[in-house]
Amino acid sequence: METGSKKCVEEEVTKERTAKHVGSGSLEVYATPSMIALMEYTSTECIKEFLEEGQTSVGTALNVKHVSATPVGMKVRCESELIKVDGRALTFSVKVYDEKGLIGEGEHQRFIVDGEKFIKKTYGKFDSI
């Protein structure tokens, strides 16, 4: 896996993706958590073809700004670029645009894991309760 891999994903802002619906605010505008979910999804799609059988990636850090509100019915587009590879640690530059311009940007970090081992370790937490 090398830097420079890019992916673009588009979605429409629906009522289910608004701050009012997801609980992050009281207005029917594109929610920051929805924007972040789009950033994470686009980044996972950016590297999907490079992963080996059984591998996946998990989000570990986000540093983003939501700089402009977007109304219901408008389309948003996320662009993700892999900018750093450090072993299994990956860093992406992410930018989200609506039909009028930039609405959010930042960096997102993900870590490549074996999906089965990760789930086993996570659900193993119940064993110590």
Secondary structure, DSSP 8 states (H G I E B T S, - for coil): --TT-EEEEEEE--GGGBHHHHTS-SSSBB-HHHHHHHHHHHHHHHHGGG--TTEEEEEEEEEEEE-S--BTT-EEEEEEEEEEEETTEEEEEEEEEETTEEEEEEEEEEEEEEHHHHHHHHHGGGGG-
